């Protein structure tokens, strides 16, 4: 299993939906910033949004376990092997992520329970 590089490409705000459904003054996600980089394998990286992790972890898991050699979804989604572009599930202000397979070996640290 290898680590996956997660880059925050951008934070967005759907103004039309925010005006209709959001609280007054709603802005793009304050938790993530464009350009932030995280590395993950089987676990959520420290400082990463819980809800965003729930939305992207299956792609991270696939890339960490070798899907990097192939195109996702039979080549009808992303044209570059080892890359996925996905977002969190916030319908008003989604954050867009780039996931990239790496050749950096992941390490699982096991701490026995006493």
Order of alpha helices (4+ residues) and beta strands (2+ residues): beta-alpha-beta-alpha-beta-beta
